[in-house]
């Protein structure tokens, strides 16, 4: 054991001297005159630098330009190197490899790539808009939880036999009015982004456009409510008119709840999937429209004793014509 430790100690003691001797064999050696630099490589001495005398006047003149004087710059003797092993920071063989390798191209000029400025679209206002709608809806939900539960219960009861719950909903004016306002805002936001998707709106005062879309939808349904109430008052059918208005605005409240996630998907979905999103939104709105027509026909049939043809004429005159007029107005001015 002691002999083994002694051999290891001697080996590590001699190893630095051996490495230093190998390093000295490859270093350039300057002769005694100081005019010639050589390197030791095997048995041959290869000249590397040819030093010249320094001209003090040339040194002063070139120093004014911030550069080394031409007479002072060492000259490389390329012929002193073997073929393919020229002077390089990589070494001879590595330099040849980098020159011929298809990935590096060290001899080719550097490529200039234009840096394009990234312009982020101004979409923060969309986030705040949807956040405001959600906060408004959350306030209504927390302030009137019973109204929400009764509304969904009546909506999914197709027989309309829950007279007590329906009359209680008719008496709750404040939550009904708030949800109607929410429907006008939600439908107006969806209409704005839908028209912008089809390129009808140009970039301008977006808040004015949003207000115009919500105002148009609100005016349409306010006018429909006033007309229905006046018709029921004139023809002494106030009960039927009140129930029909209740069905219309009940479905409108559901449409407002449905259009908020639809608008979010329409705005932030990739362009390749927006047609799919619009397909599902149109399908949901069509189902809600069919549901409203069916419930409205049941109310009018029981209260006014009308048939399907009379109801169809009413739907065409007071449901389709106003929508077509609004579409024509938007296409004309926008």
Order of alpha helices (4+ residues) and beta strands (2+ residues): alpha-beta-beta-beta-alpha-beta-alpha-alpha-alpha-alpha-alpha-alpha-alpha-alpha-alpha-alpha
